[in-house]
Amino acid sequence: MKCEFCAEPFLFIFAPSKLKSIKMKNVPIALSGLSLVGVAVLFYLHFAKPSNTSSAKPVVAGDIKIAYVNSDTVLKYYDYYKEVKARFEAKGKKLDQDLQNRAQALQNEIGAYQRNLSTMTIGQAKAIEEDLGKKQQNFRMYQQSVEQELVNDQSKVNSELYGNITSFLKTYGAERGLDVVLKYDPSSDLLFGNTAIDISQDVIKGLNEAFQLKKTEGTKKDSTATKK
């Protein structure tokens, strides 16, 4: 899976008896770029005979019935994705601000050391430098852990998105006799598709209904647990 959280680290420069200021940079945690990894896969579905309830009309190419989904459209109107994206961005902003605060605090300590260096003994300066060096190292480790946490979160979301969509398409394809469902977006190999076989709206409707049902069931469970 492609990681979209390649944050540029803070630059810390530490040398014996000489500490330079931290160059403060925003940690570019790319949170709005959640991607639906894996939906480019073709769904080969060999199931039941087609029903007459579908609004889409798959085209028969030989013995293969094909349809496609516009992944950008699906993600834009998929309620689950919108909720997860909002939570993810809020978490990212909170973690970003925390990193900025920690970096600024360390910057202040380095600045104080530089201002008072001329009044310190060699032993005092060395002790402070060692302490600041450890703090810089701890900060880097913390920053890496934050970035890894976000990568793990994204991986989990992508896995859930992929599972939700593929699960729905398997059922949808079985009910309508589809053999193949293609993904269409600017990066896909599908350059043109007749709108008659675009099932994006069906997919959005089905995914949102399933999501709302799951939320309702979850609310009922929480309510029952609270009463107990």
N, C-alpha and C positions, 0 to 999 in steps of 0.2 A: 504494500500500500504506500502510496505517495504521502509523505509527511508534508503538511502545509504550515508547520509551526517552526520553521527554521529561523529562530530569533537571533539577531545579531547581538553578541555578548557585550557587556560593559568592558571598557578598556582600563585595566589597572596596570600601572607601571611602578614596580617596586625594585629599588636597588639599595645596597648597603649605604647608610648615611645620606641617602637622597631619595625622597618620596615625591613623585610628581602627582599633580591633581588628577582625579578621575575625570575622564571625559564623559560627561553624562549624555546618554542617548536613550531615547525611548525604546523599550523592548517591543519590537514589532510582532506581537503575538497575533498571527493571522487567523482571526477567529471567524471572520465572515466567509472564509473560503471553504467551508465544509463541502466535501465532494462525495458524490455517491459512487464510491469505488466499486467496480465490479458489475455495474448494470450494463456494461457494454457486452456482456456475455449473451450468447444466443440461447433462447429457451426452446429446446426441442421437446415438444409435448405430443405424446402419442396416447391420447385418451379417448374420451367418449365422443359420440357423434354430435354434430353441431345442433344447437337449439335455435329457435326462431326469436328468442328474446333479445338478442344482441342488437345494439344500435349500429355497431360497426359491421362491415361486410368484407371479410377476408377474401383476398384474391387467390384463386387456385392456380398455382404454377406447377403443371404436371399433376402430381398427387400430393403436393405440399401446399398447405394453407398458411399464409403469412400475414402478420400484422406488425405494427411497430408502435413504440411509445416515444414521445418527445420528453427526454429526461429533464430538461430545463423547466418545461411546463409542469411536469409532475412535482418536482421539488418546490416550485414556486407556490403551488396551491395545496401541497400536502400538509395538513395541520400539524401532524406529529413533527415533521421536519422543522416547521416554523417555530414550534414551542422549544424544541431542543436547541435550535440555533440561538434563540433569544437567551436561554439559560447559559449556553456556552459562552456567548459574548459577554454576559454579565460577570461570569466567573473569571473570564480572561481579563477584563478591565480591573477587577478587584485584585487579581494576582499581579498584574502589571503595576498597579499603584503601590502594592506592597514592595515589589522589587525596587521601584523608584525611591521609596522612602528609605529602604535599607541602604541603597547605594548613596543616597544623600547624607545619611548619618555617617557612613564610612568616609565620605568625602570631607565632611566637617572635621572628623578626627584627624585626617591627613593634613588638612589645612592648619589645624591647631598645632600639630607637630612641626610643621614647616615654620610657622610663625615663632615658635618658642625654641627652635633648634639651637640658636646661638647661645642660649642661656643654660643648655644642658651639658652634663658631663658626657664623655664617650660612652660610659656604662649606661647612663639613663637613655641616651639616644638609641643605643643598640637594643635595649629592652623594649622600648616603644616600637621600634621597627619590627622586631620579632612578633610583637603582639598584633600590630597592624597587618603583618604578612599572614598570620593565622586567620585573622578576620576576613582578609581578602579571599583566602582559599575557601573558607566556610561559605562566603557569599557565592562564589562560583559554584560550589557544590549545591547550594540551595537553589540557585538559578537553574542549574541542570535538572534538579529534581522537579521543579515547577514545569519546565518544558516537557519533561518526560511524562508528567501527570497529564498534561494537555494532549500529548500524542496518544496516550493510552485512552483518554476520554474520546478522542476522535475515532480511534480504531473501534471502540465499542459502539459508537453511534453509527459508523459506517457499516459495521456488521449487522446491527439491528435494522438499518434501512434496507440493506441488501436482502436480509431475511424476510422482512415484511413484504417487499415488492415481489421477490421471486415466489414467495408462498402464495401471494394473491394471484400472480400470473399463472401459476400451475393450475390453480382451481379454475380461474377464468378460462384458460386455454382448454382445459378438459371439458368444460361446459359448452364451449363453442367450437370444438373440434380444430383448434389451432395446432399447427405443427411447429411453427417458429414465430418467436416474437423478437424483433430487433430493437435496439436502442438507437434513437436519432438525436444527435446534437452536433454542433460544429466540429467536434473532434472525431466523430464516428465515420465509418466507411460508407454509411448510407447517405448518398448524395441527393436522392430524390425519393419521395414516397407519396403515392396518391392519398389524398386525405380520406378516401373511403376506407382505407385500412389503418388509419390513425386511431388507436384505441386509448389515447391519453386521457380523455375525459371520463371514459369508463373506469380507467385505473384510478384516477383521482377520486372519483365518487366512491368506488369500492374501498379504497384505502382509508378515506376519511370516515366512512361508516364503521369500518372495523375499529378504527382508532377511538371514535366516540363511544362505541360499545364497550371497549376495553376500559376506558376511563370511567364509564358508568358502573361497570362491574367492580372496579377498584374502589370507587366511592362507597358502594354498598358494603363491601367487605370491611372497609375502614369504619363505617358506621356501626356495623354489627360488632366489631371488635371493641369499639368504644363502649357500647352498651354493656358488654360482658365485664 
